[in-house]
Amino acid sequence: MKTQVKALIVGGGAVGTSIAYHLAKAGWSDVVLLERDELTSGSTWHAAGLLPLFNMSYATSHIHDYSVKFYKTLEEETGLNAGFSVVGNLRMAQSQARMDEYMLYASTAETVGIPFEWLSPEQIKERYPLVRTEDLIGAIYHPTDGYINPADVTMAMAKGARQRGVSVERKWQVDGYEWRGDHWAVTCTKTVEKGGNLVPSDEQIVVKAEHVVTATGNHAQRTAKLLGIRIPAIPVEHQYIVTEPDPALVDWRKENGEHPVLRDADAKWYVREERGGWILGPYERNAPARFLYDVPESFRADLFPLDLERIEEEYMSMIHRIPSSETAGLKDDYNGPICYTPDGNPLVGPAPGLRNMWLAEGFSFGITAAGGTGYYLAQVMVEGEAEIDMASLDPKRYGGDWMTTEYAARKNEECYEHVYVLHHPDEERPACRPLRTAPAYDRQKALGAQFGCVNGWERPNYYAPDAFSDHDARSFRRGGWWEYARAEAQAVREGCGLIDATAFAKHRISGPGATGFLDWFTCNKLPKVGRINLTYALTDAGTTRTEYTIIRTGEDDYTLISAGAWHAYDQDFLYKNIMEQEDRFGRINEEDVTTKWGVFAIAGPKAREVMGRLVKDADPDTVLSNKRFPWLSVRDIELGMCPIRAVRVAYTGELGWELHHPMEMGCYLWDLLIAEGVTPVGARAQNWLRQEKSYRAFGTELGRDATPLEAGLDRFVDLSKDFHGKAAMQALGIRSTCVTVLVDGPDDADPWGREALLWDGEKVGRLTSGGYSVAFGKSIGMGYVRPDLAVPGTKLKVRMFRELYDAEVVEDSPYDPSNAVIRMDG
């Protein structure tokens, strides 16, 4: 085996072999793939091989779409039949809410280019008479979907990788990783069979690898320990059963092609044809997580005992939906580990805190995602970025050291159970909550706060009356919470609102190298002492990596504020760049002060009046005036007995301040402000308000697939200075442009921010955010379109619930475009 390579891939399942194949195809021929047992011996061998294109995630939809297309090319290239049966996928709905979910999903499919059809119950019955349809509303059908043989497609990718120069080595286990400045020293031990177990031998080598990719599946917790990091990928039991031949199906097949894959989401199962019978795969309640700390040596290509009682409800519902299946006896059963993550999407990208270490872990739909994961991860590794924004799959999206094994296990069990639960855009799942709470949490709860979870933090989404159920309020249209959010938004526009923004990520950067580093690291001018600036850190490819508000409190003393949901993601990028640049700029001190400082945002035309009644100053009448406290400045003030670092800025576009305060004084300050009659406001109203100001948000308008210039943020880019990613940004040009649109949509719904935008019948872009505008009394959205259409007054169409509605491009910041309100003097 080679002992010095460009890239070492650990794990020989479908994901690992795909990564090896695509790295070689991208030009990295010096690649080695290690497998501790035999190829496919992990979850790959017992996977059902389904290829569902249905996914609410834009990035994951691209990955699945690539896989389906790629697998169809493997036989021509390798001579091996991957066993792809393109039979289509019929996803049925028993309720209008389920059809609404499918219509929202179809928005993502349309923007990605995934084909689909709509079928009525009558059309389903005509095409597939074995299916009972009288209790169905309809279905969405994917004609390019189907299933594949997991072992065959893995072997085909492995052969394709070998043909491109990859060395595939079996029976080698990784027992240690050590970073040695410019490469990884990976300790590899030969494994041997002993008494049916796979055990390490005395043969050991060290491989020098410039890059390492882990695709270790069920062994992710062992990998995490070896790397000294946290990986919230833990397997959950998944059962499926195979029936004997169904005579009705056998008879139907005499004059028809193979039956499509069936999914009855409301019944929580999939069914596909298998040798004249059926495979039933349920996603039942109470499936347990397994291997929380390690996989026993005795567990190889093994299974768990079947628990038929646990899936009895799903089995009976299959008989209801396919009555002929009742006569088919059980032929076989499987209960094996399938790795999950808390949100069901895999962990793909750079490992936290480690250089040239890449993770590809936590694949609950590994066969579907394998091909696309290899393709896009290879782009990131070889070219610096993928053609799509991979942030939603990044391993660091879950946060830092607060994520425990117990948390991941319980959330993964919940995620498994939620595979077929309605995926509302306003969904909030209950497991492991509350966990991280700001001091005022109980006060907010007493006021009717309905909380969302951001990076583990509880954050008010909106406030509602006692006994109001957030679960019952969810909808794909305007849910029960909508009126409360509308009232909160109106309160900010007309009075004074109070928002808890404690979850903001906050990092203090200081030291003699801080100014030089930040000037290079970000694209805007650095603020003067006592001022703030909005700025962006770019990727190597010139796209937007992170948004920061920079507060400068000294010549070489800064606080960087970024989105709470992306805390560890931003922190890792910041710290890695500091480590790489410290020799160039000098000593740089970094400190995570997120849990040291709480943040309340107070905003609205009466904000100065409220603050003025509380501020302690020799001249309280002028301390908050524009002269003493201008827009985009920072001052240390006192409100009552609470010391405040006040920042004159408001994400809502109103007169306002962010009040950074000692975390332990959060309850005192909250009570002080509430006593002044301010309206508590949640995140949903704030999201609507920021769209009225065309404020871009990271993870929606801002990401690794668009530059700040494409996002329309020219005023925050200082082209007179040199900064990281500048040349690459300029080389990309303007491929698409971010716009704000007002939408004359349906009376009972607003866009969610994933809908297709059309012009003259042609798809020309997509929304990235959506909601309701209290200022204009109609729906609002933000998104990207062709540059020639990014002109105020351009008439577009937006597709919502299968219908086209008028949308008009408006000027940036349609509410208060001159910023007169936000600069309001006292």
N, C-alpha and C positions, 0 to 999 in steps of 0.2 A: 504493500500500500504506500502511496505517496506520503511523504512527511513534510512537504512544504507546498501549499496551495494558495490560490487566490481566494477561494471560498470553500468552506466546509459546511455541508448541510447535515444536520443531525435529525434523522427520522425518515423512514422509508415507506410512509403511507402515500396516499394520493397527493397530499399537499406537498410533502417533501420532494417527491419525484417531479412534480410540476415545476417547483422552484428551480430544481437542478436543470430541467429541460430549458426553461426560459432564460436562465442566466447564461447557459451555453449558447442559446440562440441569439442572445444580445451581445455575444462576443467574448464572454468569459469561459474559455475552454478549459482552464486549469481549475476544475471543480471536482470535489469528491463528495459523494453521498454516503453517509454511514447509517446502517440499520442494525440495531442490537440483536434482532432475531431474523426473521425473513420478511421480505417486502410484503406489505399488506397485513402483517400479523397483528396490528393494532385494531382500531375501530373500523378500518377500511374493510376488513374481510367480512364482517357481519353487517355492514351497511346495506340498506335496502336499495341504494343506487338511484334514488329519485333525483330529478333535476328541476326543482321548482323555481320558476322565474319570479314568482310573486315575492316582492320584498318592498317595504316602505322606504328603505334607505337608498338614496341616489347612488352612492358609491357601491353598495353591495349589489344593486341591480345591474350596474355595469359589469361587476365581477361575474355574476351568474350568467349574464348575457354572453360574455366572452367565452366562458366555459362551454356553454351549449354549442356555440359556433365552432370552437376549437376542437372539441371532441370528434366532430364530424370529419375532421381533416386527418386524423391520426392514422387511419388504416392506409391511406394513400402514401403517407410518408414512411411509415414503419413496416407495413405489411401485416400488422396485427389488427384484428378486428376488436374494437373496443366494446362491442356488445351494446351499441346504442340503439334502442328501440324508440323511434320518434312516433309516439302514439298519441301525443297531445295530453293536455291536463285540463280536466273539467272541475272547476272549483265552485261548489254549489252554495246557495244562500237560502236559509229558512226564514229570514226576516229582512225588513227594509233596512235596518241598521247594518246588517251584514252586506247588503248591496251597496249601501253608502260607503262602507269600508272599501269594497272592490272598486267603486268609482273613484275614490281618493287614490287608491293604489294605481289605478289606470292613468292618473295624471303623471306619476313617476314613470310608468312604462312608456307613455307617449313621449316624454322628454328624452328617454334613453333610446327609444326606437324599438321597443319590444312589441311584437305583434300580438294582438288579442282580439277576441270576438265576444259579443254579448249574446246569450241564449235565453229564451223564455222557457218556462216549464214545458210548454207544448213542443218546442224545438228539441229540448233535451229528450223527451219521450219518443219523439220521432226518430232521432238519431240512435238513442241508446235505450231500447225498450225494457231492458232488465232493471232500469233505475226507476224507483217510485218517485213521482214528481208532484203529487197533489198537494203536498205541504211545502213546496219550494216557491220562492219568489222569482228565482232566475239563477244565472250562473255566468261566470267569466271563463272563457276557454282560451288556452294557449296552444295553438296548433304546432309550434316548434318544440314543445316540451316533450318529456317522456321519462325514460329511465335507462340506466346503463349498468353494465356489470362492473362493480368497483374494482375487482382484481384485474380484469382485462384492461380497463382504462389505465390503471396504475402501471401494469407491465408495458403497455404501449408507450406511456410517457417515459418509463425507465429506458426502454429500447431507443426511443428518440433521443434521450439524453446521452446514452452511450455512443450513438452514431455521431453526436456532436462533440465527443471527446470527454464526457463525464465518466469518472470512475465510480462504479457502484460497489460498495463493500458491505457485505453482510456479516453478522455475528461479531460486530464491534460496538462496544458500549462506551459512552463518554463518562468519565469519572472525575473530571476536573477541568476548570477553565482558569487561565491566568493571563491577564493583559500585561505585555512586556514592552509597552511604549509605542511599538509600531506593528505589533501582531499579537494574535492570541496563541498561547501554548495550550493545546487541548490534549489532555491525557486520555488515551483510548485503551480499553482493555478488551482482549478477545474473550468472547463468551462461548461456553460449551454446554451441552445438555448433560444433565446428571439427574437420574431418577425422575425424568419428565420435567424437571425444572431447568431454567436457563440461568447459569451461574457464571461469575467471572473466573477466568483462568489466571495463570501466572504470567501470561504473555501480555506485555504492555508496551505502547509506543507513545511518543509525543508528536503531535502534528502542529506545525506552524501554519497558521491561517491568517491572512489579512482580514478576512471577513468570516463570521460564523452566523449561520441561520439555524435556529432551533424550530423544528416542526415535530415535537415529541408527543403530541396527542395526549393520551391518558397519563403520560409521565410528566406533565407540565409542572407539577409541584416538586418533583425531584429536580427538574431543571432550574426552578426558581431558587431552591436551596443552594445548588452548585454555583449559581450566579450571584447569590446574595441579594435578590430582589423579590418583589411580590408579583405574582402572576395569577389573577383571579380566574383561572381556567381549571375547573374541577368537573369530572364526569358525573353524569346522572344516568341512572338505569333507563334504558329504552327497550320496550318489548314490542315484538311483532310476531304474528302467527301466520302460518301458511295452511290453507285448507286443501283437502282432497279436491279433485275435479268437480266442478259444478256442471251437471248435465245441461242446464239451460245455457250456460256460457259456451260449452263445447258445441252445442247445436247452433248458437248464434254465430260462432266463428266459421262455420261451414260456408257462409255466404258473405262474411264481413272480415275486415282487417282486425288487428288486435284492438282490444278494448282500451280506451284511454284511461290514464290514471284518474281516479275519482278522489275528490277531497270534500268532505262534509265538515266544514269548519265549525258549524254549530254543534256537531256531534263529536268533534275533537278527534278525527281520524283521517287517514288516507287509506285508499285501497287500490291495488293494482293487480292485473292479471299475472298468474304464474302457473304455466303448464296446465292450463285448463281450469285451474282453481284461482283462489284469491290470496293475496297478502294483505292483512289488516295491520296497520301501524297506528296505534292510539297514542294520544298525548294526555294521559290520565292524571288525576290528582294523586298526590302523595308518593310520587316516584322519588326514591332517595338518592342523594349524592353519594358517591363512592370515591375511595382513594383520596381522601382529603389531605393526606400527607405523603403517600408514596404508593406505588403499585407493588404488591407482594411478588417475590421472585417466582412463586408457584403459579402466578397468573400470567398466562401467555395468550394464545388465541383461544381464550376460554370465555365462558358465559356464566351468568348468575341463574339461580333457580327461577323458574317462571312463577309469577304471582297472578294467576288467572282471576282471582276475586277482584283484584285491583282494576282489571280492565273489563269486568263483566258488563258494565253499562255501555261501554263503547262497542263491545262485541254484539250486544243486542241491538244497538242502533244500526250496525252494519246490516243485520238481518232485516231490520225495518226498511232500510234504504235499498237493499238488493234482496228481495224476498227469496229468490232462488238459492241464495247462499245458505239458507237454513238446512238444506239437505246435504251440504258438503261437510264431511267430517274434518277434524283437525289432523293435519299431516305432520306439521313440524312447528317448532316454536323457538324463539330467540329472545334472550334478555341480556343485552350487553351494555357496556359503558359507552356513552357518547359525551364528549366534552362540551361544556357550556360556559358561557360568561354571563354576568348579570343582565346584559341587555340582548343577548343572543347573537350579537355580531362578533366575529373573530378579532383576535389581537394581532394586527399586522403592522410591522414597522420597527423603528429602532427601539431597543430596550432602554429603560430609564437609567441614566447615569453611566452607561457603558458605551465605549466607542466601538463602532464596526460590529456591534452585536445586534442581530435582527431576530425578532420574534414572529412566528407564524403559528399561533396557538389558539385553542378554544374554538374549534370548528364544530358547531352542532349540525351544520349542513356541509360537511367536508367535501363530499364528492361534487356537489354543485359548485362550491367555491374554489376548488383546487386549481382548476385551469386558470381562472381569472386572477387568483391570488399570485400564482407564479408569474403571470404576465405583468401585473402592475407592480408587484414588489421588485421584480427585476428592473423595471423602469426606475424606481426610486433608488435602487442600489447602484445602477450603472450610470444613469443620467442625472441623478440628483433629485428628481421629482417625477411623479407619474402624470399622465395626461388628465387624470381626475384627482380631485381632492381626497386624499386618504385619511384626513384627520379623524373622521368618524369611526375609523377602525384602529386608530393609533393605540398602542398598549398603555399609554399614559393617560387615557381619557378618564380613568376611574379615580385618579388622585394618588396620594402618596402613602405614607406609612399607616394611616388610619384604617386602610383596607386589610382586614384580618381574614384568616382562613375560614372562620365561622361565618363571617358576613358573606364571603363569596359562595360558600356552600349553600346557605339558605337562599340567597338571591338566585343562584343557578337553578335550584329546585323550583323556585317561583317562575323563573323564565321558561323552564320546560313546560310547566303547567299552563303557561300563557301563550304557547305556540299558536293555539287556535282561539284564544280569547280575543274579543274585538280589540283591535289596535287603534284606539282613539288617538288623534293627535294631541289631545289634552290628557292623555293617560298618565296616571300616577299609581305606581304599584306599592302595596303596603308593607311587604316583608322588610324586617330589620329597621323599622322606623318607629319613633324618631331615634336617631343616633347622634348626629352632630347638631347641636342647637345653640343659637345665639342667646344671650342672657334674657332678652325680652320675649322669648318663645312663648312662655306661659301667658304673658300679658296679651300677646297677639292672638293666641288660641282663645282666650276669654272674650276677645272682641269678635270672634267668629272667623278667624283666619282659616282658610283651607290651604294646606301647604303642598308645595312641590318639593322635590328633592334635587339638589344641585351639588354634585361632588360630595354627597353625603350630608350636606347642610339642609336643614329644613328652612324653606323660604316661602313666605306667603304668596300664593298665586292670586288670591282675592279674598275679600271678607264677605261673609254671608250671615244670615240670622241663625240663631240657635237651632240645633237639630237638622240643619241643612246637610245633606249628604253629597260630598264631592263625587262619589261613585255614581250616584243617580243623576248627577248634573252633566255627565259626559255625553257628547254627541259628535257626530261628524258635521253637524250643522251648528247653529247657535245653541249651545247647551244651556242648562239651567243657570250656569254661572255668568252668562253673557250680560244680563242686565246689571249685575253687581259690578262687573268690570267697567261697563259703560258709565255707571254713576261715579265710579272712582276716577275715571279719565276726565269726566266733566268737572269733578271737584278740583282737579289739578288745573284745568284751564280757567276756572272761575274763582277759585278760592286758594286753598293751600293743602297739599297732600304730603304724607309722610311715608317713605319707602325704606324698608330695611335692606340695605345693600352690604351687610356684614360679610357675605360670602365672597366678595371681591378678593382676588388674589393680590397680595401686597408684598413687594420685595424692596428692601432698602439696599441701594448700591452706593458705596462710598469709597474713599481712598484716593491716592494720587493718580491712579489710572482710570478712575471712574469717568471723568469727563471725556477723555480721548476715546475710551472704549464705547460709550453710549453714542458719541457723535458718529462713530463708524458703524455701530450696530443698528442704528435707526435712521430713517430717511428724512425726518424733518429737522429743522433747526432745534437745538436744545433751548429750553426756556431760560430766561434770566432768573437770578435768585429771587424767590418770592412769587414766581409765576409758574404756570403749567402749560404744557403742550400736548396735543394728541399726535401720536406718531406710530410708525409701523416698523417692525423688523421683517426683513425679507428672507426668503429661501435662497439657496444658491441659484435657483432657476429664475429669480426675480419676481416671484409671486409673493403673496402676503402670508407670512408665517404667524405673526402675532400682532395684535393691537395693544398699545400701551398708552395710558395717560401718565406722563412724567411730571412729577412735582419736584421742583428744585428748591431745597431749603438751605443750601450752602454752595460754596464754589465747587466742591467735590462731594456733594451729599444730595442724593436723589431718592425718591420713592417711586417705584413703578407699579401702577395699578392695571390689572388685566381681569378678564372674565373669570368669575369664580368656577364656572363649569370646566375651565381649561387650566386649572391651577398647576397640576403636575406637568402637563403638556408644555405650558409656557416656561415653567421653572426649569425643566430639563434643558430646553433649548437655550435659555439664558445662561445657565451654569456651564453647560458644555462650551459655549462660545467664550465665556470668561476664562475658563481653563486654557483654551486654545490661544487666546489673545493676550494673556497677562504678561508674557515676556515682551510683547510689542508695546504695550501701553503702561506697564507698571502695575504695582499692587492694586488689586480691586477687592474690596470687602463686599460680601453679599450676605444678606440676612432675610429669611422668610419671616415677615412680621404679620402674616395673615391673622393669626389667632391672638395677636397682641392688640390690634386695633379693630373696634367695631365701626360700622359706617351706617349712618342714616342720611337719606337724601330728603331734603325739604324743598318743595317747589310749588310755584303758583303765584299769581299776582299779589297775594297777601303774605308771601313768605317773609318779606322784610319786616312787615308789621309784627308778625309773630316773633321773629328773632329779636326785634327791637325791644319787646317787652321782657325778654329774658337776659339779654346781653349785659355783662358787667364791664363798664368802661367809664373813664372819666368824662367822656362825651358820648353817651349812648345814642344820641340823636344822629350822629354823623358817622359812627364807626362802621356802619354797613352801607354807607353811601358809595356811589361810583368813584368819588374822588379818593376816599380812604381805602375802599375795597373794590377795585374794578373787576370787571369780568375777566375770567381766566387768571385769577391771582389766588394766592394762598395766604392766610393770616392765622396766627394763634390767638384765639379769643376765649372767653369764658361765658358759658351759659349756666346761670345759677352757680352751683358748686362744681360743675364739670368742665375741665380743661378741654378745649376743642381745637383741633387743626381743621379749620374751615376752608373749603375749596369752592371758589365761586364758579360753579359749573352745574348744569342740570341736563341729564339725559332725556328729559321730557321736553326740552325746548322752552321752558318757562323760567322766569326769574327764580333762582334757587341756589342752594349750597349743598355740598356734601360735607357732612359733619363727622370727621374722623375722631374717635374718642377712645379712651382706655376701655378695653373690653369689659372690665369688671364694673364699669359705670353705666353699662347699657340699659339696665332697668331704670336707674335714676333718670337718665336723659330721656328715655321713652316716656316715662310718666310725666316729666316736665313738659314735653312737647304736646302730648295728648291732652293735658289739662288746659292747653291754650286753644283747643277746639279744632285742631287739624284733623284731616280725614286720613285714616290709614289706607294705604294703596298697595295693591299687589303687583306682581310681575306681569300679569296679562295686560292690564291697563297701561303699564309703562311701555310694553312692547308696541301697543297701538300708537301711543304718543310719540315714540321715537321715530316711527315710520312717517308721521306727519311732518317731521323735521328732516326726513331722508337720512337719518343717522344709520350708517351701516353697522351691522353686528357681526362679530366674528363667529364663524360656524354657519352663517347663512349667506350674507352678501360678501363676506371677507373669508378668503381661504387660499389654499395652495394651488387653485386652478385659475386665479385671476390676479393681476397686478394692482397696486394702488391706483395707477393711472386708469386702468380699465374700470375700477370701482368708482371713478369720478372723484378721486381724492387728491387731485393735483395740488391743491392749496396746502396739503400736508407733506409734500415732497419737495425737498430743497435740491434742485438739480445743480446748484452751484458748488456743492460739496461732494466728496467721495464717500460712498457708503456701501455696505455689504449688499450685493445683489443688483447694484445700479446698472451696470452694463448689460446684464442679462435681462433686466426689466425693460430697458430701452430697446433691446434687440427683439423682444416679443411684439412690440408695437401694441396696437389696439385691436384685439380680435373680437371683443364684444364690449358692451357698455352697460353700466348699472343705471337703472332708471326707477323712478317712482311713478306708479299709475293709480288713478282713481277708477274704481270699477262699479258699473251699474249692474250689480249681481242680483241673485235671487233674494227675496225678502227674508228668508229664514237662514241664510248662510253667508259666510265670508270666506275668502280664500285662505288656505293654510300656509301657502308658501312653497308649493311644489307643482303648481299647475303650469300647463303649457301656454305659451303666448303665440298667437297666430296673426299673420298679416296677409290679407288677400288669399286666405285659404292655406297658407304655407306656415309651418312651424318656424318661428324666428327667434325663439328664446324661451325662458321659463321664469316663473316667480321663485324667489328664494325666501320671501317673507310675505305674510298676509295678515289682515285683520280688519278692524272697523275704525273709521275716523269720526270722532265726535265733532271735529271742527267742520267737516264737510257733509256729514250725515249720510255717508255711503261707505262701501268697502274700499280698502286701500291695500296696496301691495308694493313690493320692491322686487326687482329681478334684473335679468340681463337679456339684452336683445342685440341684434345686429347694429353696428355703430351708426349706419345711415338712418335707422329708425329711432334713434335716441334723441329725438327732437320734440320739445313741448308741442302738444297739439296733435301728435301722431295718433291715429285711431287704430287700436289693436283689438283683438278678441282674446278672451281668456276662457278656457274650458273648465266648467264646474258641473259635476253631476251629469256628464255626458252632453251638456248644452253649452253653447257659445254665448258669452256675455260681452258687452262693450267695455273696453278699457281704454283710457286715454293717458298718454304720457304727459306728465305735468312737470313744471320747473322743480328743480331741487328745493327742498324745504318749502313745500306748498303752504304750510302754516308759518306765517311770519318769516318770509324769505329774506327780509333785511335784518333779522335778528334784533329788531327794536324792542321786543318784549323781554328777551333774555338779558338785554343791556339796560333794562328799565332802571332809572335813578329814583332815589327816595325823595 
